[in-house]
């Protein structure tokens, strides 16, 4: 069979029949071939389709970044026009981060950088309950259809699907201890290389504690972690 790659059904592709021992039965426009040699059954095509329809592009981590989606093999971006929590919830769910909390939305490319290409969705129009991006009201999409200002990648939307990172103190008190954070279901520690007061302020702020008077403890002061990962601030 010979497809161009943009067909929507296999019946639109061209077929070349190669003669070898077989019987054939015509059914409508299709021809059913019954192979008489068992050895020919080893020549069968198989396909593994990509399920990666949505990706978040950044140099930070996998649960935040510029929103990009795949449509007929082409990667596109989403403009900030009317982009809201409903749209973000569908995007995060498809990226593997289903959450009921508010998602942080970055309405331009300042945070994660601009995308590329000619496919930009101006108004995604999801209601938040869709199981696939194709179910959103703006479907179908076309390349080069975006109008000003959405024809510029400067307005590409980005999201942070998990704006509140699970964090805990271990080996100390409610306001002190070894810092551990959770990522992809695994708890890990933070290396003390270059860890300074600015980093500590963020940690304390996450716990709702005072950031004015704080102290840093290094070299495993609160005990060594036994997790399999370690982060550097």
Secondary structure, 3 states (H helix, E strand, C coil): CECCCCCCCHHHCECCCCCCCEEEEEECCEEEEEECCHHHHHCCCCCCCCCCCEEEECCCCCCEEEEEEEECCEEEEEECCCCCHHHHHHHHHHCCCCCCCCCEEECCCCCCCCCCCCCEECCCCCCCCCCCHHHCCCCCCCCCCCCCCCCCHHHECEEECCCCCCEEEEEEECCEEEEEEEECCEEEEEECCCCCHHHHHHHHHHCCCCCCCCCCCCCCCCCCCCCCCEEEC
